[in-house]
């Protein structure tokens, strides 16, 4: 059902109001059990993954995209371009937005029981980083992602956009507590590897060979907390080139590290390093 709406205060458009106000959106989307997907491709992936559509919003200049949107049986609100920009707070370059219902997340023990190679994110707060890591995990064959309680929401609009819908393709669960959050993974038989730039840590390639592996990645600035480092079975690193420190580089950003780590977990090898090809 397609409807032209010109009044940005129309209550039917409330799901799309002030999308750039992160604090407002986090509260609103959590309270109402919804999230926003942007772009025809990402919306289609969300629908294919079984997320029910509440409604869609289409900028008038992108009316030609209507045929490419999935037939979800939900209303499609077409708005003038200036209304879309004033409503959302930014120019809707990708044309289409969709408001979708969230699905219940699996419990950590249930998801852990069904997985073999997983990554665990501790307190990553940047939504773009979380979305990019999900894209790495989905592309490279990691079975699941586990989030500490304070991690950014994978279904926040920016995370969904950066992941190109990969957040719908890989199962994830959020821990109910941080202090003993790793206990369920240990009970499930995972060996906990803590990724760190510490030069004394073991190379990731050798440590990640065989068995059920949970690779832990820490927050963007400080890395893993001292508690989680202590709880790990082993600290591991991605070896740097011999000239890296002289160039002022002693580590990778968390997304680059996650990409290499996911490749190793999935059975690949690290890129050429000081320790051999």
Secondary structure, 3 states (H helix, E strand, C coil): CEEECCCCCCHHHHHHCCCCCHHHHHHHHHHHCEEEEECHHHHHHHHHCCCCEEEEEEEHHHHHHHHHCCCCCCEEEEECHHHHHHHHCCCCCCCEEEEEECCCCCCHHHHHHCCCEEEEECCCCCHHHHHHHHHHHHHCCCCEEEECCCCCCCCCHHHHHHHCCHHHCCEEEECCCCCCCCHHHHHCCCEEEEECCCCCCEEHHHHCCCCCEEEEECECCCECCHHHHHHCCEEEECCCCCCCHHHCCCCCCHHHHHHHHHHHHCCCCCCCECCEC
